Amino acid sequence: MGTHSNYALRLPASLKSGAEQMAREDGSTLNQFIVSAVAEKLAALRTVNYFAQRAAHGDLQAALALLNRNGGQLPSADDELPAA
């Protein structure tokens, strides 16, 4: 991670209590839990933004045409997944 910075965080008591409990159950500190939660939230938001940007440049009609095209040959008789 490298560089760290401090930030005085004000949490409602119920959120702090819940976060402390989850951190204990996870075997981590409250700080580690909060860092992990913030990292997860950032990743989720970045993912949403990425797909929104991709969708903005997409061509719906071209995608539907691709999905609706004739597929060609039927699967062969031996085209099966191996048994587990």
Secondary structure, DSSP 4 states (H G I P E B T S, - for coil): ------------HHHHHHHHHHHHHHT--HHHHHHHHHHHHHHHHHHHHHHHHHHHT--HHHHHHHHHS---SPPPTT--PPP-
